[in-house]
């Protein structure tokens, strides 16, 4: 009897988490330099629960990740979790390393195609570079995200760090990574765009 009860609990649990959101990102989403449970992705899980949206949040972000690394890892993660939505937060490390812009663009397109082939919707997060990388490269880099979003017809969150990057009190000492206090603002930057994807799914539409 206890064995049957346990099986029922497992079944109910799997049904409760029948939908999932996958975050594929780099250190900005991997909670670099801060406790994991204080990062914006962990806060996303809390907000979903508060809004009675039954989604499992899978954080597949790794510090230092590039678009090429994402292409390598994403298929296995998609196969394992079968997410309904993929939040794509990659490209910053490519830019910081001076990768060729056409390569970054090609990789982002491929990542979106991988996710869509697995039946997931995609939310793209726009990244930008510090001005010291030169205006031509920096402008070309940020333009990639708008162009990819338009060509692929996917929603894009405007510059992910817009609300925190110019506030030193919200950044870690390296000037690149938001601190604990900045994480709610990062979630607020993503939430309106993600919520538009979540609501039709939660309503069965």
C-alpha angles and dihedrals in degrees: 000000000000089000091054090048091052092051090052091051091051091049092049090048093052090048091050089056097040090127128054143186116214120203112201108186150119134254092313089067097029091068094245112198095003136077111285092233091057097054122108093253091056088047088052090058090052093049093050089053092048089053092048091243106148102216129138111224115217115193109200093165120134127190111251094019119156132196089258091053089049091054089053095049104033101077094058092046091049090050093049100046104021093209124203092212132028118201105204114205104165138117103069094098091047089055095044088054093049096244115178109273095228089055092052091049093048091050094050090051090050093049091053091048090051092052094046092048087059091053098256130134116231132223112192121207115211116229129194136192133234113266093247089079089074127266096256095054094038093049091045090050096053091044089061093070095051091046094048092047091051095044094046093038094230127140116257130205108222114243103332095217096041096115097047113025096083093048109082092195089064096049132077120244092270090064091227105079126060116235129229093277091057097055098086089053091052090053091048089054091055102034103078092053095043092046090059089059095043100051099062090047094049089050091050092247 
